[in-house]
């Protein structure tokens, strides 16, 4: 849905829905949007808002070149509106917003088949620019359709950034990259309040300038190179999908997906991610080196004078519909019980914790791990074209969901045991629910 937020010079705000009808803006009482008649910068018939900016695109045009629209303090005769575009006429400020209309899915089975076919096309498009890394791509897609976030851990040069940008291209998503550095501040990510002066009225007021977090896909490159204060700026955004600045709350666009990268080798000048930050990531994905054949193809293909681009497979509305379908997919009590047993078995203080967990684990996974594990199983089943979710789907994503939520103790480190080894043992140890009765 398209709407225009109108903010007058005295601070009053009005949200006007746009239904496609052209709107006249001016001080004349016959205009659709009436401006303050005492505003010297506003004319009786100042501008026209209509759909002449292209297919489905709104455009505002002023009638008099001597009374332009103000965009970022500069006078312009017209402006085509995109989501978040701001302009002003005298002391009245306008902000355009666009919310995707929900796409309803009437036939879940047909939708699952379409999603399976779309996944194949997405993988095919990504294969044009990314060689190999099929398992990583699969996990990125599962996290995206389950409305989770991904932490990619791997050495430099493994196409982590390229995968993120290419994925955004196949799904018609806005993508912004933030290079995390020691001097990065929270305002560099979220945005900041800026004091602006209206050239016409000389009135000064604070306006919020949105940061790069206001996007569909945020690539947080080398997230562990910034201090915890800046890392914490993403906590609310990743969980509630909104940000709060100076007491005001701003909703993030949908969908919102964070892909963070981290170098596991170089630790000088880095800040380990706090447990609360790690827990916000649905998956911790280990990105390994390509095979010999894949590496040879990478070397040959990337040293040629050729530009490869990906095509769009799904638009934003379809993606949101499939994300809702994941949440609506039913799961049997059997699978839910198995997920609960698996997560609870990671806790050393649990009464039924395996002996190796008590010996090697300092802290286990919380309830969010179970939520993400079940959502991953649902998304995986749908991407495979199925509506039935099994325990095999759960086991397929136990490693990326649990590896960063299990904190090993000194005994495990001294014996060369990591969280991956513990999860693998849990999958062998924790049984599925048994409903047989003994006579």
C-alpha positions as CSV (number, residue, x, y, z in Angstrom):
1,X,0.0,0.0,0.0
2,X,1.3,3.5,-0.9
3,X,0.9,6.3,1.5
4,X,2.1,9.9,2.0
5,X,3.0,11.1,5.5
6,X,2.4,14.8,5.8
7,X,4.1,16.7,8.6
8,X,3.2,20.4,9.1
9,X,5.4,23.1,10.5
10,X,3.7,22.9,13.9
11,X,4.5,19.2,14.2
12,X,1.1,17.7,13.2
13,X,1.3,14.5,11.2
14,X,-1.2,12.9,8.8
15,X,-0.9,9.6,6.9
16,X,-2.7,9.8,3.5
17,X,-3.4,6.6,1.6
18,X,-2.8,6.8,-2.1
19,X,-5.2,4.9,-4.3
20,X,-4.0,6.1,-7.7
21,X,-6.1,9.3,-7.9
22,X,-4.0,12.4,-8.9
23,X,-3.8,14.9,-6.0
24,X,-3.4,18.6,-6.2
25,X,-1.2,20.2,-3.6
26,X,-1.5,23.9,-2.6
27,X,-2.9,26.5,-0.3
28,X,-6.2,26.7,-2.2
29,X,-9.0,25.1,-0.2
30,X,-10.1,23.2,-3.3
31,X,-6.8,21.3,-3.4
32,X,-6.7,17.7,-2.2
33,X,-3.8,18.4,0.1
34,X,-4.2,21.9,1.6
35,X,-1.0,23.7,2.7
36,X,-0.8,26.5,5.3
37,X,-2.0,29.7,3.6
38,X,0.3,31.7,5.8
39,X,3.4,29.9,4.4
40,X,5.1,32.4,2.0
41,X,6.8,29.6,0.1
42,X,3.5,27.8,-0.8
43,X,1.4,28.7,-3.8
44,X,-2.4,28.3,-4.2
45,X,-1.7,25.5,-6.7
46,X,1.8,24.4,-6.0
47,X,2.3,20.8,-7.3
48,X,0.6,17.7,-8.7
49,X,1.0,14.2,-7.4
50,X,0.2,11.5,-9.9
51,X,1.3,8.2,-11.4
52,X,3.2,9.6,-14.3
53,X,6.6,8.5,-13.0
54,X,6.4,5.1,-14.8
55,X,4.5,1.8,-14.1
56,X,3.2,2.2,-10.6
57,X,5.5,5.1,-9.8
58,X,4.3,8.3,-8.2
59,X,5.7,11.6,-9.3
60,X,5.4,15.1,-7.8
61,X,5.7,18.1,-10.2
62,X,5.6,21.8,-9.3
63,X,3.8,24.2,-11.5
64,X,6.1,27.2,-11.0
65,X,9.9,26.8,-11.5
66,X,10.4,29.7,-9.1
67,X,8.7,27.7,-6.3
68,X,10.4,24.3,-6.5
69,X,10.2,21.2,-4.3
70,X,12.9,20.9,-1.7
71,X,14.7,17.6,-1.6
72,X,17.7,17.4,0.8
73,X,17.7,21.2,0.9
74,X,17.9,21.5,-2.9
75,X,15.2,22.9,-5.1
76,X,14.0,20.6,-7.9
77,X,11.1,20.9,-10.3
78,X,9.9,17.3,-9.9
79,X,10.7,14.1,-8.0
80,X,9.8,10.4,-8.6
81,X,8.9,8.8,-5.3
82,X,10.5,5.6,-4.0
83,X,10.0,4.0,-0.6
84,X,11.3,6.5,1.9
85,X,11.6,9.5,-0.4
86,X,11.2,12.9,1.4
87,X,10.5,16.3,0.0
88,X,9.1,19.6,1.3
89,X,7.0,22.5,0.2
90,X,7.7,25.5,2.4
91,X,7.3,24.4,6.0
92,X,5.3,21.2,5.1
93,X,7.4,18.0,4.9
94,X,6.3,14.9,3.0
95,X,7.5,11.3,3.2
96,X,6.4,8.6,0.8
97,X,6.2,4.9,1.9
98,X,5.3,1.8,0.1
99,X,4.2,-1.4,1.8
100,X,3.8,-4.6,-0.2
101,X,0.3,-5.9,-0.5
102,X,0.1,-9.4,1.0
103,X,-0.1,-12.2,-1.6
104,X,-2.5,-14.9,-0.4
105,X,-1.8,-18.6,-1.1
106,X,-4.9,-20.6,-1.7
107,X,-3.3,-23.9,-2.6
108,X,-0.4,-24.8,-0.3
109,X,0.6,-27.9,-2.2
110,X,0.8,-25.9,-5.5
111,X,2.7,-23.2,-3.7
112,X,5.3,-25.7,-2.3
113,X,5.8,-27.0,-5.9
114,X,6.3,-23.4,-7.1
115,X,8.8,-22.7,-4.3
116,X,10.7,-25.9,-5.2
117,X,10.9,-24.8,-8.8
118,X,11.8,-21.2,-7.8
119,X,14.7,-22.6,-5.6
120,X,16.1,-24.4,-8.6
121,X,16.0,-21.2,-10.7
122,X,17.6,-19.2,-7.9
123,X,20.4,-21.7,-7.5
124,X,20.9,-21.7,-11.3
125,X,21.1,-17.9,-11.4
126,X,23.6,-17.9,-8.5
127,X,25.6,-20.5,-10.3
128,X,26.3,-18.0,-13.0
129,X,28.5,-15.9,-10.6
130,X,29.3,-18.2,-7.7
131,X,31.1,-21.4,-8.3
132,X,30.3,-24.2,-5.9
133,X,29.2,-23.5,-2.3
134,X,25.9,-25.4,-2.9
135,X,25.4,-26.2,0.8
136,X,26.0,-22.6,1.8
137,X,23.5,-21.3,-0.8
138,X,20.9,-23.8,0.4
139,X,21.3,-22.7,4.0
140,X,21.0,-19.0,3.0
141,X,17.7,-19.8,1.2
142,X,16.3,-21.7,4.2
143,X,17.2,-18.9,6.6
144,X,15.7,-16.3,4.3
145,X,12.4,-18.1,3.8
146,X,12.2,-18.8,7.5
147,X,12.8,-15.1,8.3
148,X,16.1,-15.8,10.1
149,X,19.6,-14.3,9.8
150,X,22.9,-15.9,8.8
151,X,26.4,-15.6,10.1
152,X,28.9,-16.8,7.5
153,X,32.3,-17.9,9.0
154,X,35.1,-18.4,6.5
155,X,38.4,-17.1,5.4
156,X,38.6,-14.2,2.9
157,X,38.1,-14.8,-0.8
158,X,35.4,-17.5,-0.5
159,X,32.6,-15.4,-2.3
160,X,30.7,-14.6,0.9
161,X,30.0,-11.0,-0.1
162,X,29.3,-12.0,-3.7
163,X,26.8,-14.6,-2.6
164,X,24.9,-12.1,-0.5
165,X,24.7,-9.5,-3.3
166,X,23.8,-12.0,-5.9
167,X,21.0,-13.5,-3.7
168,X,19.5,-10.0,-3.4
169,X,19.6,-9.7,-7.2
170,X,17.6,-12.9,-7.7
171,X,14.9,-11.8,-5.3
172,X,14.5,-8.1,-6.3
173,X,15.7,-6.9,-2.8
174,X,17.6,-3.8,-1.9
175,X,21.0,-4.7,-0.6
176,X,23.4,-2.5,1.4
177,X,26.9,-3.4,2.7
178,X,28.4,-2.1,5.9
179,X,32.1,-2.6,6.5
180,X,32.4,-3.1,10.2
181,X,35.5,-1.4,11.6
182,X,36.7,-0.5,15.1
183,X,35.6,3.2,14.7
184,X,32.1,2.4,13.4
185,X,29.4,3.9,15.6
186,X,25.8,2.8,16.1
187,X,24.5,5.8,14.3
188,X,26.5,4.8,11.2
189,X,24.2,1.7,11.0
190,X,20.9,2.9,12.4
191,X,20.9,6.6,11.3
192,X,20.9,9.8,13.2
193,X,18.9,13.0,14.0
194,X,20.2,15.9,12.0
195,X,19.4,19.6,12.5
196,X,18.0,21.0,9.2
197,X,16.9,24.5,8.3
198,X,14.0,25.3,6.0
199,X,15.4,27.7,3.4
200,X,11.9,29.4,3.0
201,X,11.0,29.9,6.7
202,X,14.5,29.6,8.3
203,X,12.8,27.2,10.8
204,X,15.2,24.6,12.3
205,X,14.1,21.2,13.4
206,X,15.6,17.7,13.9
207,X,15.0,15.2,11.1
208,X,15.9,11.5,11.3
209,X,18.2,10.4,8.5
210,X,17.9,6.7,8.0
211,X,21.0,4.6,8.1
212,X,22.0,1.5,5.9
213,X,20.0,-0.8,8.2
214,X,16.8,0.4,6.4
215,X,17.1,-2.1,3.6
216,X,15.9,-5.6,2.7
217,X,19.3,-7.4,2.9
218,X,22.0,-6.0,5.1
219,X,25.5,-7.4,4.6
220,X,27.5,-6.8,7.8
221,X,31.0,-7.5,6.6
222,X,33.5,-8.6,9.2
223,X,31.0,-8.0,12.1
224,X,33.5,-9.0,14.8
225,X,35.8,-6.0,13.9
226,X,33.6,-3.5,15.6
227,X,33.2,-3.1,19.4
228,X,30.2,-4.6,21.3
229,X,28.5,-1.2,21.5
230,X,28.1,-1.1,17.8
231,X,27.3,-4.8,17.5
232,X,24.5,-4.3,19.9
233,X,22.9,-1.7,17.6
234,X,21.7,-4.7,15.5
235,X,20.0,-6.5,18.4
236,X,16.6,-4.8,18.1
237,X,16.7,-4.6,14.4
238,X,17.3,-8.4,14.0
239,X,14.7,-9.5,16.5
240,X,11.9,-6.9,16.4
241,X,12.7,-5.6,12.9
242,X,12.6,-2.0,14.0
243,X,15.1,0.5,15.5
244,X,14.7,3.1,18.2
245,X,16.6,6.3,18.0
246,X,16.2,9.3,20.4
247,X,13.0,7.7,21.8
248,X,11.3,7.3,18.4
249,X,10.7,3.9,16.8
250,X,11.1,3.2,13.1
251,X,9.9,0.1,11.4
252,X,12.3,-1.7,9.0
253,X,11.2,-2.7,5.5
254,X,10.0,-6.2,4.9
255,X,11.6,-8.6,4.3
256,X,14.6,-7.8,6.4
257,X,17.5,-10.2,6.3
258,X,21.0,-9.9,7.8
259,X,24.0,-11.7,6.4
260,X,27.1,-11.2,8.6
261,X,30.6,-12.4,7.7
262,X,33.4,-13.3,10.1
263,X,37.0,-14.4,9.6
264,X,37.8,-17.4,11.9
265,X,41.5,-17.1,11.6
266,X,42.7,-13.5,12.1
267,X,41.7,-12.5,15.7
268,X,43.9,-9.4,16.2
269,X,41.8,-6.3,16.6
270,X,38.6,-8.2,16.8
271,X,35.8,-8.3,19.3
272,X,34.0,-11.7,19.9
273,X,30.3,-11.5,19.4
274,X,28.4,-11.6,22.7
275,X,26.1,-14.6,23.3
276,X,23.0,-12.4,22.9
277,X,24.2,-11.3,19.5
278,X,25.1,-14.8,18.4
279,X,21.6,-16.0,19.4
280,X,20.0,-13.6,17.0
281,X,21.5,-15.5,14.1
282,X,19.4,-18.4,13.0
283,X,22.4,-20.1,11.3
284,X,26.1,-20.1,11.8
285,X,27.3,-21.3,8.4
286,X,30.9,-22.5,7.9
287,X,32.1,-21.6,4.5
288,X,34.9,-24.0,3.4
289,X,37.3,-24.0,0.5
290,X,36.1,-25.2,-2.9
291,X,37.1,-28.5,-4.4
292,X,40.0,-28.8,-6.9
293,X,37.7,-28.8,-9.9
294,X,35.7,-25.8,-8.6
295,X,38.8,-23.8,-7.7
296,X,40.2,-24.4,-11.2
297,X,36.9,-23.1,-12.7
298,X,37.0,-20.1,-10.4
299,X,40.5,-19.2,-11.5
300,X,39.7,-19.5,-15.2
301,X,36.3,-17.8,-15.2
302,X,37.1,-14.9,-12.9
303,X,40.2,-13.8,-14.9
304,X,38.4,-13.3,-18.2
305,X,37.0,-10.0,-19.4
306,X,33.4,-11.0,-18.9
307,X,30.6,-9.6,-16.7
308,X,28.0,-12.0,-15.3
309,X,24.8,-10.9,-13.8
310,X,21.9,-12.7,-12.2
311,X,18.2,-12.4,-13.2
312,X,15.3,-11.9,-10.9
313,X,13.4,-15.1,-10.0
314,X,10.9,-13.9,-7.3
315,X,9.7,-10.5,-6.5
316,X,9.3,-9.1,-2.9
317,X,5.6,-9.8,-2.6
318,X,6.1,-13.5,-3.6
319,X,8.9,-13.8,-1.1
320,X,6.8,-12.5,1.7
321,X,4.0,-14.8,0.8
322,X,6.3,-17.8,0.9
323,X,7.7,-16.6,4.3
324,X,4.1,-16.7,5.6
325,X,3.6,-20.1,4.2
326,X,6.6,-21.4,6.2
327,X,5.0,-20.2,9.4
328,X,1.6,-21.7,8.4
329,X,3.0,-25.2,7.6
330,X,1.8,-27.7,10.2
331,X,4.2,-29.9,12.1
332,X,3.3,-33.1,14.0
333,X,3.7,-33.4,17.8
334,X,6.3,-36.1,17.1
335,X,8.6,-33.7,15.3
336,X,8.0,-31.0,17.9
337,X,8.9,-33.3,20.7
338,X,12.1,-34.4,19.0
339,X,13.2,-30.8,18.5
340,X,12.5,-30.1,22.2
341,X,14.5,-33.2,23.3
342,X,17.4,-32.3,21.1
343,X,17.7,-28.7,22.4
344,X,17.2,-29.6,26.0
345,X,19.9,-32.3,25.7
346,X,22.5,-29.5,25.0
347,X,22.1,-28.2,28.6
348,X,24.6,-29.7,31.1
349,X,22.3,-29.0,34.1
350,X,19.3,-30.9,32.5
351,X,18.5,-34.1,34.4
352,X,18.6,-36.2,31.2
353,X,21.6,-34.6,29.6
354,X,24.1,-37.1,28.1
355,X,27.3,-37.7,30.0
356,X,29.5,-36.1,27.3
357,X,27.4,-32.9,27.5
358,X,27.9,-32.7,31.3
359,X,31.6,-33.2,30.8
360,X,32.2,-30.8,27.9
361,X,29.5,-28.2,27.8
362,X,29.5,-25.0,29.9
363,X,26.3,-23.6,28.5
364,X,23.6,-25.0,26.2
365,X,21.1,-23.7,23.7
366,X,18.0,-21.7,24.7
367,X,14.4,-21.9,23.5
368,X,15.2,-19.8,20.4
369,X,17.3,-22.6,19.1
370,X,14.2,-24.9,19.1
371,X,12.1,-22.2,17.3
372,X,14.8,-21.8,14.6
373,X,15.3,-25.5,14.3
374,X,11.7,-26.1,13.6
375,X,11.4,-23.2,11.2
376,X,14.5,-24.5,9.3
377,X,12.9,-27.9,9.0
378,X,9.7,-26.3,7.7
379,X,11.5,-24.1,5.2
380,X,13.6,-27.1,4.0
381,X,10.6,-29.3,3.4
382,X,8.9,-26.5,1.4
383,X,12.0,-25.9,-0.7
384,X,12.0,-29.6,-1.4
385,X,8.3,-29.3,-2.6
386,X,6.9,-31.1,0.5
387,X,4.3,-30.0,3.1
388,X,5.2,-32.8,5.5
389,X,8.0,-32.1,7.9
390,X,10.0,-35.0,9.3
391,X,12.7,-35.5,11.9
392,X,15.2,-35.9,9.0
393,X,14.5,-32.3,8.1
394,X,15.3,-31.3,11.7
395,X,18.6,-33.3,11.7
396,X,19.7,-31.7,8.4
397,X,19.9,-28.3,10.1
398,X,21.0,-29.2,13.7
399,X,24.6,-28.2,13.0
400,X,24.1,-24.6,11.7
401,X,21.4,-23.9,14.3
402,X,23.2,-25.3,17.4
403,X,26.9,-24.9,16.8
404,X,27.1,-21.3,17.9
405,X,24.7,-21.8,20.8
406,X,26.7,-24.4,22.6
407,X,29.5,-23.0,24.7
408,X,32.3,-25.6,25.4
409,X,34.3,-25.6,28.6
410,X,38.0,-26.0,29.2
411,X,37.8,-29.8,29.3
412,X,36.4,-29.9,25.8
413,X,39.1,-27.6,24.5
414,X,41.9,-29.6,26.1
415,X,40.5,-32.8,24.5
416,X,40.1,-31.1,21.1
417,X,36.3,-31.3,21.1
418,X,34.3,-28.4,19.6
419,X,30.6,-27.7,19.4
420,X,30.2,-29.4,16.0
421,X,31.4,-32.7,17.5
422,X,29.0,-32.4,20.4
423,X,26.0,-31.8,18.0
424,X,27.0,-34.8,15.9
425,X,27.0,-36.9,19.1
426,X,23.7,-35.6,20.1
427,X,22.2,-36.6,16.8
428,X,23.4,-40.1,17.4
429,X,22.3,-40.2,21.0
430,X,18.9,-38.4,21.3
431,X,16.2,-40.7,20.0
432,X,12.9,-39.9,18.3
433,X,9.8,-40.3,20.5
434,X,8.8,-43.9,20.9
435,X,5.1,-44.5,21.3
436,X,5.2,-48.3,21.6
437,X,3.6,-49.7,24.7
438,X,5.1,-52.6,26.7
439,X,2.6,-55.3,27.6
